[in-house]
Amino acid sequence: MIHEISTSDTVRKPGPSAPRFPHQVQSRRHNLSKELQRYLAILGPMPKRCLETLADLGLTDPEIARYFRIPRGAVTDLRQIWNIKGEI
């Protein structure tokens, strides 16, 4: 049995002055228009990942728009902004 504890074995907690969330996790939704931001909640908690997955499955923009009942132009715009390849 090992009784020595090294510093790499301990869980490090951020201090009170540390930011609550890492910079990478912060939302980048501010660069989207208000109209496009309205449709993000419909796509779920990870809208970019959702569109990437559906595009990988071969769905087109009209099919994705019909499934979520959102305008086709919103799907096309989000895919262009996020550089998601696939059939338009």
WOQUICOR-V300569 format. One record per residue. RES is the residue in one small letter. PHI is phi in whole degrees, 0 to 359 (NA if undefined). OMEGA is omega as a letter, one per 40 degrees, with the letter a starting at -180 (none if undefined). D_CENTER is the distance of its C-alpha to the mean C-alpha in whole Angstrom. Layout:
BEGIN
res->RES phi->PHI omega->OMEGA d_center->D_CENTER
res->RES phi->PHI omega->OMEGA d_center->D_CENTER
END
This chain:
BEGIN
res->m phi->NA omega->a d_center->44
res->i phi->264 omega->a d_center->42
res->h phi->253 omega->a d_center->43
res->e phi->273 omega->i d_center->41
res->i phi->242 omega->i d_center->38
res->s phi->266 omega->a d_center->36
res->t phi->293 omega->i d_center->34
res->s phi->284 omega->i d_center->31
res->d phi->273 omega->a d_center->32
res->t phi->270 omega->i d_center->31
res->v phi->274 omega->a d_center->28
res->r phi->264 omega->i d_center->27
res->k phi->251 omega->i d_center->26
res->p phi->291 omega->i d_center->25
res->g phi->285 omega->a d_center->28
res->p phi->296 omega->a d_center->28
res->s phi->271 omega->a d_center->27
res->a phi->287 omega->i d_center->24
res->p phi->296 omega->a d_center->21
res->r phi->294 omega->i d_center->19
res->f phi->236 omega->i d_center->15
res->p phi->298 omega->a d_center->15
res->h phi->300 omega->a d_center->14
res->q phi->293 omega->a d_center->12
res->v phi->276 omega->a d_center->10
res->q phi->299 omega->a d_center->10
res->s phi->292 omega->i d_center->8
res->r phi->247 omega->a d_center->9
res->r phi->281 omega->a d_center->10
res->h phi->295 omega->a d_center->13
res->n phi->273 omega->i d_center->14
res->l phi->261 omega->i d_center->13
res->s phi->293 omega->i d_center->16
res->k phi->300 omega->a d_center->17
res->e phi->296 omega->i d_center->17
res->l phi->291 omega->i d_center->14
res->q phi->297 omega->i d_center->12
res->r phi->297 omega->a d_center->15
res->y phi->272 omega->a d_center->13
res->l phi->296 omega->a d_center->9
res->a phi->295 omega->i d_center->11
res->i phi->294 omega->a d_center->13
res->l phi->281 omega->i d_center->10
res->g phi->105 omega->a d_center->9
res->p phi->290 omega->i d_center->7
res->m phi->232 omega->a d_center->4
res->p phi->298 omega->i d_center->5
res->k phi->295 omega->i d_center->4
res->r phi->297 omega->i d_center->5
res->c phi->298 omega->i d_center->8
res->l phi->294 omega->i d_center->9
res->e phi->299 omega->a d_center->10
res->t phi->295 omega->a d_center->11
res->l phi->294 omega->i d_center->14
res->a phi->293 omega->i d_center->15
res->d phi->297 omega->i d_center->16
res->l phi->283 omega->i d_center->18
res->g phi->96 omega->i d_center->19
res->l phi->286 omega->i d_center->19
res->t phi->270 omega->i d_center->19
res->d phi->302 omega->i d_center->18
res->p phi->299 omega->i d_center->21
res->e phi->291 omega->i d_center->20
res->i phi->294 omega->i d_center->17
res->a phi->298 omega->i d_center->18
res->r phi->295 omega->a d_center->21
res->y phi->298 omega->a d_center->19
res->f phi->268 omega->a d_center->17
res->r phi->58 omega->i d_center->20
res->i phi->234 omega->i d_center->18
res->p phi->297 omega->i d_center->20
res->r phi->301 omega->a d_center->19
res->g phi->299 omega->i d_center->19
res->a phi->293 omega->i d_center->16
res->v phi->295 omega->a d_center->14
res->t phi->298 omega->i d_center->16
res->d phi->297 omega->i d_center->15
res->l phi->296 omega->i d_center->11
res->r phi->295 omega->i d_center->12
res->q phi->289 omega->i d_center->15
res->i phi->297 omega->a d_center->13
res->w phi->268 omega->i d_center->10
res->n phi->54 omega->i d_center->13
res->i phi->266 omega->a d_center->12
res->k phi->280 omega->i d_center->16
res->g phi->147 omega->a d_center->18
res->e phi->280 omega->i d_center->20
res->i phi->263 omega->none d_center->20
END
